[in-house]
Amino acid sequence: MTAPRRHPLFCALILCVAGPALALGAAAPAIFDVRAFGALGDGKAVDSPAVNRAIDAAAAAGGGTVRFPAGTYLCFSIRLRSNIALYLDSGATLLAAKPSPGFGGYDDAEPNPSDMYQDYGHSHWHTGFIWGVDLENVSILGPGMIDGAGLTRFGPGPRRPRQANDTPLSLGPRRTAGNAEFPPGTQMAGQGDKAIALRTCRNVILRDFSMRRGGHFGILATGVDNLTIDNLKVDTNRDAFDIDCCASVRISNCTINTPNDDAICLKSSYALGVARPTENVTITGCQVSGFDEGTMLDGTFGRTQLAAPDRDGVTGRIKFGTESNGGLKNVAISNCVFIHCRGLALEAVDGGVIEDISVSNLTMRDIVNSPLFIRLGSRGRGPEGSPISAVRRISISHVEASDVDPRYPCLIAGIAGHPIEDVTLSDIHVLYRGGGTREQAGVEPQEHDNSYPEPSMFGILPSYGLFARHVKNLAVDHVEVGFAADDQRPAVALTDIEAGTFDHVKARRSGDVPVFFVRQSSGLVFRDSPGAPDAP
């Protein structure tokens, strides 16, 4: 019988992919099918023992691809190894099982003597559905799905007793030092609390899969260097990506829906026992939102949920912080879309420095708090004697935002004696819903230096377009703000600004309401900005 002929293009593709290996006489990359190791993929039998056998076999062979054909693989802990790729075929789902007596549970949390400075979820990795520690050359790929249905969304706070600094002043119970379900120090025996957990790894690729219900974190990467996250679709119930103490990170082309917490969050906690920065990061081509959980993936984009657990509006944003012990440096964000969520937030409140940040080409619509929020505070989660944070050299340009909550303008707030430095806002257009009153224009917001940072911490602000306080070297260039309904507050309120340039700033105004309200400031220059004061 004659062997079937291969199309020339097929042969060319095989040679392109495997040619170098074949030319050198090397073996083709090994494929380890989890079904060959006993996985059933029926969504009923627990397949994690078979999956881990496949991973161990691939590692013993020097590396390879662990393949999941179409099916639903009900699993507890999946333990990654170096030089391994998990490949999820189209129609393959890794389903996190729900722990129960006699059925199974997840690996116990490993000890961490530095867990007193950040919440429990940031401090442990063995409790992940898919986890790896001290690995290299790891990938999770393919068009399949990771569903964290059996993961918990909650966990205890830091191991130390509750302190006054941990309690947000104007927010709800979220992000305090403890949790009603898990008091500080509680070990969640058998519980899994994050979909993917990686610590001190390098050369990691996460690409093309979808994620539903990621638990406390969809992806927690701590101390991971050379990390690529590309073309993921994530619809989850808490944080989607937490990038903590990492270097050389590329996040691109991801669509992320997180109504109850942040979509992409850069952190630099003390979880590794040292103040290690997150640095050299690009985030590009991503969309973030706060639609009803699950409705991004199913295409219905529901808007029935009005607030996150902290009783502010839905979340779903890109954020720096809150943990900032090691600093956040050399980050570029570009070409991203925010829809039905909070705005961009840069927050340094636990020591460390946010510096050398470039943000460009953002579009925003239906924003439930400040479209741009830059905060330096002194919450102070960190070892005794940790310095107060610094924020400097921030450039934000080419932002288009509409249908923005009128309570919260673009907000830049340092603390007295510790100004935010060298901020440039350029080519920005923001349209607010309006409705502010003259009474609100007379409000003097409290400082709240030690509080958890959210725009709502200051209450309704006395300006509708920009509020800046304790800032040194502020440049505002070709910025235009306006409102859909009448607003009786000034467009811009400036307090304790040292050296500022306002060039081509345009603002809609209501009657005789001033465009600018300025006090306790010096070195301000206004050019081609209608309504500018004669002197600060």
C-alpha positions as CSV (number, residue, x, y, z in Angstrom):
1,M,0.0,0.0,0.0
2,T,1.4,3.4,-1.0
3,A,1.9,5.8,1.9
4,P,-0.2,9.0,1.6
5,R,1.5,12.0,0.1
6,R,2.1,15.0,2.3
7,H,1.3,18.5,1.0
8,P,4.5,20.5,0.3
9,L,3.3,23.2,2.7
10,F,2.9,20.7,5.5
11,C,6.3,19.3,4.9
12,A,7.8,22.8,4.9
13,L,6.1,23.6,8.2
14,I,7.5,20.5,9.8
15,L,11.0,21.3,8.6
16,C,10.6,24.9,9.8
17,V,9.7,23.8,13.3
18,A,11.9,20.7,13.7
19,G,14.5,21.3,11.1
20,P,17.4,22.4,13.4
21,A,16.8,19.5,15.7
22,L,16.5,17.0,12.8
23,A,19.6,18.4,11.2
24,L,21.6,17.8,14.4
25,G,20.1,14.4,14.9
26,A,18.3,15.5,18.1
27,A,15.1,14.0,19.3
28,A,11.8,15.8,18.6
29,P,10.3,17.5,21.7
30,A,8.6,14.9,23.9
31,I,4.9,15.0,24.4
32,F,3.4,13.6,27.6
33,D,-0.4,13.1,27.2
34,V,-2.0,13.1,30.7
35,R,-4.5,10.4,29.6
36,A,-1.6,8.0,29.1
37,F,-0.8,8.5,32.8
38,G,-4.3,7.7,34.0
39,A,-6.2,11.0,33.7
40,L,-9.9,10.5,32.7
41,G,-10.9,14.1,31.9
42,D,-14.5,13.4,32.8
43,G,-14.9,16.2,35.3
44,K,-15.8,13.7,38.1
45,A,-12.7,11.6,38.9
46,V,-9.8,13.5,40.5
47,D,-7.1,13.7,37.9
48,S,-4.3,15.6,39.7
49,P,-2.3,12.4,40.6
50,A,-2.2,11.4,36.9
51,V,-1.3,15.0,35.9
52,N,1.5,15.2,38.4
53,R,2.8,11.8,37.2
54,A,2.9,13.2,33.7
55,I,4.8,16.3,34.8
56,D,7.3,14.2,36.8
57,A,7.9,11.9,33.8
58,A,8.5,14.9,31.6
59,A,10.9,16.4,34.1
60,A,12.8,13.1,34.4
61,A,13.2,13.0,30.7
62,G,14.9,16.4,30.8
63,G,11.8,18.4,29.9
64,G,8.8,18.3,27.5
65,T,5.2,19.2,26.9
66,V,2.4,17.9,29.1
67,R,-0.7,17.8,26.9
68,F,-4.3,18.0,28.0
69,P,-6.6,16.8,25.2
70,A,-10.2,18.0,25.2
71,G,-12.0,17.1,28.4
72,T,-12.5,18.4,31.9
73,Y,-9.7,17.6,34.4
74,L,-10.9,17.9,38.0
75,C,-7.7,18.5,40.0
76,F,-6.3,19.5,43.3
77,S,-2.7,20.8,43.5
78,I,-0.7,20.6,40.2
79,R,3.0,20.9,40.9
80,L,5.1,22.4,38.1
81,R,8.7,21.4,37.3
82,S,11.5,23.1,35.4
83,N,11.6,22.8,31.6
84,I,7.9,21.9,31.4
85,A,5.1,23.3,29.3
86,L,1.5,22.5,30.0
87,Y,-0.5,22.7,26.8
88,L,-4.3,22.9,27.0
89,D,-6.0,21.8,23.8
90,S,-9.1,23.6,22.6
91,G,-11.9,22.1,24.7
92,A,-9.6,21.2,27.6
93,T,-10.5,22.6,31.0
94,L,-8.4,22.3,34.2
95,L,-11.1,22.5,36.9
96,A,-10.1,23.3,40.5
97,A,-11.8,20.8,42.8
98,K,-13.6,21.8,46.0
99,P,-12.0,20.3,49.0
100,S,-14.0,18.1,51.3
101,P,-13.3,15.3,53.9
102,G,-12.6,12.0,52.2
103,F,-12.4,13.6,48.7
104,G,-9.2,15.6,48.9
105,G,-7.6,19.0,49.3
106,Y,-4.8,21.3,48.2
107,D,-1.2,21.4,49.5
108,D,-0.7,23.1,52.8
109,A,0.8,26.6,53.0
110,E,4.5,26.6,53.4
111,P,6.0,28.6,56.3
112,N,7.0,32.2,55.6
113,P,8.6,34.2,58.4
114,S,7.9,37.4,56.4
115,D,4.1,37.0,56.2
116,M,3.5,39.7,58.7
117,Y,3.9,42.5,56.2
118,Q,1.3,41.6,53.5
119,D,-1.9,39.6,53.4
120,Y,-1.9,35.8,53.6
121,G,-2.6,35.3,49.9
122,H,0.6,37.2,49.0
123,S,2.7,35.2,51.4
124,H,2.2,31.6,50.3
125,W,2.4,29.7,47.0
126,H,1.9,26.0,47.8
127,T,-1.8,26.8,48.2
128,G,-2.0,27.5,44.4
129,F,-4.0,25.3,42.1
130,I,-1.0,25.3,39.8
131,W,2.2,26.2,41.6
132,G,5.9,26.3,41.2
133,V,8.9,27.5,43.3
134,D,12.5,28.0,42.2
135,L,11.9,26.9,38.6
136,E,13.1,27.9,35.2
137,N,11.8,27.5,31.7
138,V,8.1,27.0,32.5
139,S,5.1,27.6,30.2
140,I,1.3,27.2,30.3
141,L,0.0,27.5,26.8
142,G,-2.9,26.7,24.5
143,P,-6.5,27.7,23.8
144,G,-8.0,25.7,26.7
145,M,-9.5,27.0,30.1
146,I,-8.4,27.1,33.7
147,D,-11.5,27.2,36.0
148,G,-10.8,27.9,39.7
149,A,-14.4,26.9,40.8
150,G,-13.1,25.2,43.9
151,L,-10.7,27.9,45.1
152,T,-11.5,30.3,47.9
153,R,-11.6,34.0,47.3
154,F,-10.7,34.9,50.9
155,G,-7.9,34.6,53.3
156,P,-6.5,36.1,56.6
157,G,-4.5,39.2,56.7
158,P,-0.9,39.6,58.0
159,R,0.1,37.5,60.9
160,R,0.6,40.5,63.2
161,P,-2.2,41.9,65.3
162,R,-4.5,44.5,63.8
163,Q,-3.1,48.0,63.7
164,A,-4.9,51.3,63.3
165,N,-3.1,51.9,60.0
166,D,-4.7,48.9,58.5
167,T,-8.3,50.1,58.6
168,P,-9.5,52.3,55.7
169,L,-11.3,55.4,57.0
170,S,-14.0,55.7,54.4
171,L,-14.2,52.2,53.0
172,G,-15.6,48.9,54.1
173,P,-14.0,45.8,55.6
174,R,-11.9,44.8,52.6
175,R,-8.2,44.9,52.9
176,T,-8.0,45.2,56.7
177,A,-5.5,43.3,58.8
178,G,-7.9,40.4,59.2
179,N,-11.0,38.7,57.7
180,A,-14.1,37.5,59.4
181,E,-13.7,34.1,57.8
182,F,-10.0,33.7,58.5
183,P,-8.6,35.6,61.4
184,P,-4.9,36.6,61.2
185,G,-2.6,33.6,61.5
186,T,-5.2,31.0,60.4
187,Q,-3.9,28.3,58.2
188,M,-6.4,27.3,55.5
189,A,-5.8,23.5,55.7
190,G,-6.7,21.9,52.4
191,Q,-7.9,25.2,50.8
192,G,-6.5,26.5,47.5
193,D,-6.6,30.2,47.1
194,K,-5.1,31.1,43.7
195,A,-5.1,29.6,40.2
196,I,-1.4,30.0,39.3
197,A,1.3,30.7,42.0
198,L,4.9,31.1,41.1
199,R,7.8,32.2,43.3
200,T,11.5,32.8,42.4
201,C,11.2,31.4,38.9
202,R,12.7,32.6,35.6
203,N,11.8,32.3,32.0
204,V,8.1,31.9,32.3
205,I,5.5,32.1,29.5
206,L,1.7,32.2,30.0
207,R,-0.1,32.4,26.7
208,D,-3.4,32.0,24.9
209,F,-5.6,30.3,27.6
210,S,-8.7,31.6,29.3
211,M,-9.3,31.7,33.0
212,R,-12.6,31.7,35.0
213,R,-12.8,32.2,38.8
214,G,-9.1,32.5,39.8
215,G,-9.7,32.6,43.6
216,H,-7.8,35.2,45.6
217,F,-5.4,35.7,42.6
218,G,-5.7,34.4,39.1
219,I,-1.9,34.7,38.7
220,L,0.5,35.5,41.6
221,A,4.1,35.9,40.4
222,T,6.5,36.8,43.1
223,G,10.2,37.1,42.4
224,V,9.7,35.9,38.8
225,D,12.2,37.2,36.2
226,N,11.7,37.2,32.5
227,L,7.9,36.7,32.6
228,T,5.7,36.9,29.5
229,I,1.9,37.0,29.8
230,D,0.2,37.2,26.4
231,N,-3.3,36.8,24.9
232,L,-5.0,35.7,28.1
233,K,-8.8,36.1,28.6
234,V,-9.5,36.3,32.3
235,D,-12.9,36.7,34.0
236,T,-12.4,36.3,37.8
237,N,-13.7,37.1,41.2
238,R,-10.6,38.8,42.8
239,D,-7.2,40.1,41.5
240,A,-6.3,38.7,38.0
241,F,-2.6,39.4,37.7
242,D,-0.4,40.2,40.8
243,I,3.1,40.9,39.7
244,D,5.2,41.2,42.8
245,C,9.0,41.7,43.1
246,C,9.5,40.7,39.5
247,A,11.8,42.0,36.7
248,S,11.7,42.0,32.9
249,V,7.9,41.5,32.6
250,R,5.9,41.7,29.4
251,I,2.1,41.8,29.6
252,S,0.3,42.1,26.3
253,N,-3.0,41.6,24.4
254,C,-4.9,40.4,27.5
255,T,-8.7,41.0,28.2
256,I,-9.4,41.0,31.9
257,N,-12.6,41.4,33.8
258,T,-12.5,41.7,37.6
259,P,-15.5,43.5,39.2
260,N,-14.4,42.8,42.8
261,D,-10.6,43.6,42.6
262,D,-7.8,44.7,40.4
263,A,-7.1,43.5,36.9
264,I,-3.4,44.0,36.6
265,C,-1.6,44.9,39.8
266,L,2.1,45.6,40.1
267,K,3.4,45.2,43.7
268,S,6.7,45.0,45.6
269,S,5.9,43.4,48.9
270,Y,8.1,42.0,51.6
271,A,6.9,38.4,50.9
272,L,10.4,37.3,50.0
273,G,11.9,38.7,53.1
274,V,13.7,41.5,51.3
275,A,12.6,44.8,49.7
276,R,12.9,43.7,46.1
277,P,11.6,46.1,43.3
278,T,9.3,45.3,40.5
279,E,11.1,46.8,37.5
280,N,11.4,46.8,33.7
281,V,7.8,46.1,32.9
282,T,5.7,46.7,29.8
283,I,1.9,46.5,29.7
284,T,0.4,47.0,26.2
285,G,-2.7,46.2,24.2
286,C,-4.8,45.2,27.2
287,Q,-8.5,45.7,28.0
288,V,-9.6,45.9,31.7
289,S,-13.2,46.0,32.9
290,G,-15.5,45.4,35.9
291,F,-18.6,43.8,34.3
292,D,-20.6,41.3,36.2
293,E,-18.4,38.3,37.0
294,G,-18.5,35.8,34.1
295,T,-20.2,38.0,31.7
296,M,-17.0,39.0,29.8
297,L,-16.3,35.4,28.8
298,D,-19.9,34.7,27.8
299,G,-20.2,38.0,25.9
300,T,-23.2,39.5,27.8
301,F,-21.2,42.2,29.6
302,G,-23.6,42.6,32.5
303,R,-23.7,45.7,34.6
304,T,-26.0,44.8,37.5
305,Q,-23.2,44.8,40.1
306,L,-22.8,48.4,41.5
307,A,-19.9,48.0,43.9
308,A,-16.9,45.9,44.9
309,P,-16.7,44.5,48.5
310,D,-15.1,47.7,49.7
311,R,-18.4,49.5,48.8
312,D,-16.8,51.6,46.2
313,G,-17.7,51.1,42.5
314,V,-16.6,48.0,40.6
315,T,-12.8,47.6,40.3
316,G,-11.2,46.1,37.2
317,R,-8.3,48.5,36.8
318,I,-4.6,48.7,36.3
319,K,-2.9,49.5,39.6
320,F,0.6,50.0,41.2
321,G,0.6,48.9,44.8
322,T,-0.7,48.9,47.4
323,E,2.4,47.0,48.7
324,S,5.4,49.0,47.6
325,N,8.2,48.0,50.0
326,G,10.8,47.5,47.2
327,G,9.6,50.1,44.8
328,L,8.2,50.0,41.2
329,K,10.6,51.3,38.5
330,N,11.0,51.6,34.8
331,V,7.4,50.7,33.7
332,A,5.7,51.5,30.4
333,I,2.0,51.2,29.9
334,S,0.5,51.8,26.4
335,N,-2.5,51.3,24.2
336,C,-4.9,50.0,26.9
337,V,-8.7,50.3,27.3
338,F,-10.6,50.8,30.6
339,I,-14.4,50.1,30.5
340,H,-16.9,50.1,33.3
341,C,-14.2,50.1,36.1
342,R,-11.9,52.3,38.2
343,G,-9.2,54.4,36.6
344,L,-5.4,54.0,36.6
345,A,-3.9,54.0,40.1
346,L,-0.3,54.5,41.2
347,E,0.0,54.1,44.9
348,A,3.1,54.0,47.2
349,V,2.3,53.8,50.9
350,D,4.6,51.2,52.4
351,G,8.0,52.6,51.7
352,G,9.8,52.1,48.4
353,V,9.9,54.4,45.3
354,I,7.7,54.6,42.3
355,E,9.8,56.2,39.6
356,D,10.4,56.4,35.8
357,I,6.9,55.5,34.7
358,S,5.5,56.2,31.2
359,V,1.8,55.9,30.4
360,S,0.4,56.6,27.0
361,N,-2.6,56.0,24.7
362,L,-5.3,55.0,27.2
363,T,-9.0,55.2,26.4
364,M,-11.5,55.1,29.3
365,R,-15.3,54.9,29.4
366,D,-17.8,54.6,32.3
367,I,-15.2,55.2,35.0
368,V,-16.4,54.8,38.5
369,N,-13.8,56.9,40.3
370,S,-10.7,59.0,39.4
371,P,-9.5,58.3,35.9
372,L,-5.9,59.0,37.1
373,F,-4.9,58.5,40.8
374,I,-1.4,59.1,42.0
375,R,-1.0,58.7,45.8
376,L,2.0,58.9,48.1
377,G,1.0,57.9,51.7
378,S,2.4,56.4,54.9
379,R,0.4,53.3,55.7
380,G,3.7,51.7,56.6
381,R,3.4,48.0,56.3
382,G,7.0,46.9,56.6
383,P,9.8,46.3,59.0
384,E,10.4,48.8,61.7
385,G,12.2,51.9,60.4
386,S,11.1,51.6,56.8
387,P,11.2,55.0,55.1
388,I,8.3,56.9,53.7
389,S,7.7,56.2,50.1
390,A,8.6,58.5,47.2
391,V,6.9,59.0,43.8
392,R,8.7,60.8,41.0
393,R,9.2,61.1,37.3
394,I,5.7,60.1,36.1
395,S,4.6,60.9,32.5
396,I,1.0,60.3,31.5
397,S,-0.1,61.3,28.0
398,H,-2.7,60.8,25.3
399,V,-5.7,59.8,27.5
400,E,-9.3,60.0,26.3
401,A,-11.9,59.4,29.1
402,S,-15.7,59.9,29.1
403,D,-18.7,59.2,31.3
404,V,-16.5,59.6,34.4
405,D,-17.9,59.7,38.0
406,P,-18.2,63.4,39.0
407,R,-17.1,62.9,42.6
408,Y,-13.5,62.1,41.7
409,P,-11.3,64.2,39.4
410,C,-7.9,63.3,38.3
411,L,-6.1,63.2,41.7
412,I,-2.5,63.6,42.6
413,A,-1.9,63.6,46.4
414,G,1.3,63.5,48.4
415,I,1.7,64.2,52.1
416,A,3.0,67.3,53.8
417,G,6.8,67.3,53.6
418,H,6.9,64.5,51.1
419,P,5.6,65.8,47.8
420,I,5.1,63.7,44.7
421,E,7.7,65.0,42.2
422,D,8.1,65.6,38.5
423,V,4.7,64.6,37.1
424,T,3.7,65.5,33.5
425,L,0.1,65.2,32.2
426,S,-0.2,66.0,28.5
427,D,-2.8,65.6,25.7
428,I,-5.5,64.4,28.0
429,H,-9.3,64.9,27.5
430,V,-11.8,63.9,30.3
431,L,-15.5,64.3,30.2
432,Y,-17.2,64.0,33.6
433,R,-20.9,63.4,34.3
434,G,-21.1,66.6,36.3
435,G,-23.5,67.6,39.1
436,G,-21.1,69.0,41.7
437,T,-22.4,71.8,44.0
438,R,-21.1,75.1,45.4
439,E,-21.1,73.5,48.8
440,Q,-18.8,70.7,47.6
441,A,-16.5,73.4,46.1
442,G,-15.9,74.7,49.6
443,V,-14.8,71.3,51.1
444,E,-11.2,70.9,52.4
445,P,-10.3,67.2,52.1
446,Q,-8.6,65.7,55.1
447,E,-5.1,64.3,54.6
448,H,-5.6,60.7,55.7
449,D,-1.8,60.0,55.4
450,N,-2.0,56.5,57.0
451,S,-5.1,55.2,55.3
452,Y,-5.5,52.6,52.6
453,P,-5.4,54.5,49.3
454,E,-8.5,54.9,47.3
455,P,-9.8,58.2,45.7
456,S,-12.9,57.8,48.0
457,M,-10.7,58.3,51.1
458,F,-10.9,62.0,50.5
459,G,-14.7,62.1,50.0
460,I,-16.2,64.3,47.3
461,L,-13.5,66.7,46.1
462,P,-13.8,70.5,45.7
463,S,-12.8,70.4,42.0
464,Y,-14.2,68.3,39.1
465,G,-11.3,68.0,36.7
466,L,-8.0,67.9,38.7
467,F,-7.1,68.0,42.4
468,A,-3.4,68.2,43.2
469,R,-1.9,68.6,46.7
470,H,1.7,68.3,47.9
471,V,3.3,68.1,44.5
472,K,6.7,69.5,43.3
473,N,7.3,70.2,39.6
474,L,3.9,69.5,38.0
475,A,3.5,70.1,34.3
476,V,0.0,70.1,32.7
477,D,0.1,70.5,29.0
478,H,-2.8,70.4,26.5
479,V,-5.3,69.1,29.0
480,E,-9.0,69.6,28.5
481,V,-11.8,68.7,31.0
482,G,-15.5,69.2,30.9
483,F,-18.9,68.0,32.2
484,A,-22.1,66.7,30.7
485,A,-24.3,68.2,33.4
486,D,-23.7,71.5,35.2
487,D,-21.0,71.4,37.8
488,Q,-20.5,74.2,40.3
489,R,-17.0,73.4,41.3
490,P,-13.7,74.8,39.9
491,A,-12.1,72.6,37.2
492,V,-8.7,72.6,39.0
493,A,-7.8,72.8,42.7
494,L,-4.1,73.2,43.7
495,T,-2.8,73.2,47.2
496,D,0.9,73.2,48.2
497,I,2.3,73.0,44.7
498,E,5.9,74.0,44.3
499,A,6.7,74.9,40.7
500,G,4.0,74.1,38.2
501,T,3.4,74.8,34.5
502,F,-0.1,74.9,33.0
503,D,0.0,75.3,29.3
504,H,-3.1,75.1,27.0
505,V,-5.3,73.9,29.8
506,K,-9.0,74.3,28.9
507,A,-12.0,73.6,31.1
508,R,-15.7,74.0,30.9
509,R,-17.0,76.3,33.6
510,S,-20.4,77.1,35.1
511,G,-21.3,80.8,35.3
512,D,-18.9,82.7,37.4
513,V,-17.2,79.6,39.0
514,P,-13.4,80.0,38.6
515,V,-11.5,77.5,36.5
516,F,-8.6,77.4,38.9
517,F,-8.5,77.5,42.7
518,V,-5.0,77.9,44.0
519,R,-3.6,78.3,47.5
520,Q,-0.3,77.8,49.4
521,S,1.6,77.3,46.2
522,S,4.5,79.0,44.5
523,G,6.3,79.1,41.2
524,L,3.2,78.5,39.0
525,V,3.2,79.5,35.4
526,F,0.0,79.7,33.2
527,R,0.1,79.9,29.4
528,D,-2.8,80.0,27.1
529,S,-5.1,78.7,29.8
530,P,-8.4,80.6,29.8
531,G,-9.6,81.4,33.3
532,A,-6.1,81.2,34.9
533,P,-5.6,83.4,38.0
534,D,-3.4,86.5,37.7
535,A,-1.2,85.2,40.5
536,P,-1.1,82.0,42.6
